[in-house]
Amino acid sequence: MPSVSIVIAAHNEVDSIGDVFDRCRAVLARCVDDAEIVMVDDGSTDGTGEKMDRIRDRHPDLVRVIRHHRNMGIAHTFEAAYRAGTKEYVLDIPADGEYPPEVLESMVPLLGSYDIIIAERAQKSYGPYRRLVSGCYRWLPRLMFGVDLRDPGSVKCRRREVIHGVRPASRGVFAEAERTIRAIRKGYRLGVVEIKPERRVAGSGGGAAPGLVLQAGIDMLTLWVRLSLLRRPP
């Protein structure tokens, strides 16, 4: 059985972090022998970090906590969470309760065949603007790089060597897609499972904020120039 790190990034999600942790702990007990849970608090002001500390104190052999003293943003926080994982595979689970951690049970049987497994959402409750952003985030990389990312904004389980061996240059949320694009070009194998999102318990989605979308567009174009025009290695 593989060893797995579940990493949980949170900002002001005190109402959901406890339940998310309990579900992560339960699913690890069912399908993994060697595991850890790393929780990263991105400068929360609602007691999220303190609740994480209490969870760690109850489960010191399973849990590690990283605290940011100020809000560093979604891209920086997820990257810090990924790199904190020490096991063979790293699964990212947001703390808002939208993505059920039980998806790991569908992923574990595939880990021997794939290096990256994306949980593609069976449905997305998006408005027109969010649907447009999501569509561009999937189809533009397919046109520009020949890679179908399936659902690049969803949760993923990856070999730790993919995280440490592929360092994205993107400064924003496109870093997620960039790492996957470059990993596939390096020969890493991509698999997909289906996931059904649940109602978000706490926090708010900010991945489609106009500033983040603009930065993602700049990062995408920069990567295309680097890989396609300049023929740089991935």
Buried (B, 14 or more C-beta within 10 A) or exposed (E): EBBBBBBBBBBBBBBBBBEBBEBBBEBBEEBBEEBBBBBBBBBBEBBBBEBBBEBBEEEEEBBBBBBBEEBBBBBBBBBBBBBBBEBBBBBBBBBBBBBBBBBBBBBBEBBEEBBBBBBBBEEEEBEEEBEEBBEBBBEBBEEBBEBBBBBBBBBBBBBBEBBEEBEBEBBBBBBBBBBBBBBBBEEBEBBBBEBEBEEBBBBEBEBBEEEBBEBBBBBBEBBBEBBEEEEEEB
